Amino acid sequence: MTSSWVRRLPALLLAACAGCGVAAPEITAAASCNLETVPVLIEEGVTPRDSPAITCLTYASALEDYRDTFVEWWGPVALQDEQWTVRVRAGAAVDAAGHTGITYHHSRVVDVAEEALETFPHELRHVQLGRGSDDHNGWCSSFAPWEEQVLGINERTYLGCER
């Protein structure tokens, strides 16, 4: 007889590894611009802040601020060198599971929900650490405290941290 947690293990692993080896879903872009040389796509349905071009530049500027804060503490991220694309997705989540951001290593795409840009540094950490970071191993002792102190975000429950 197999215990219930063993039967649920594949689903749990899939949930913990939201972007592992999975291609980024197709989106319809309402606008595109750049974060320096990194392409930024704004999904159709993102709340416009002005014209589509201005909306894109506004989001790219906010993402740049988060990236700069991240780089100051954690070092450079190879978004440009590795030809990543950043997509701002409509709403509070980027998928049906409620993630506010997902890094698709296979596709070199980072998705961030328009209502949760502050989670962009979390996705940058995934880009920086690579595919093996999808389990968030070691994040409770270093990254989670930084997120709380610098960004005011508490992801300890999501990361499985014990207080």
Disulfide bonds with the S-S distance in Angstrom:
Cys17-Cys20 1.40
Cys33-Cys56 2.13
Cys140-Cys161 2.06
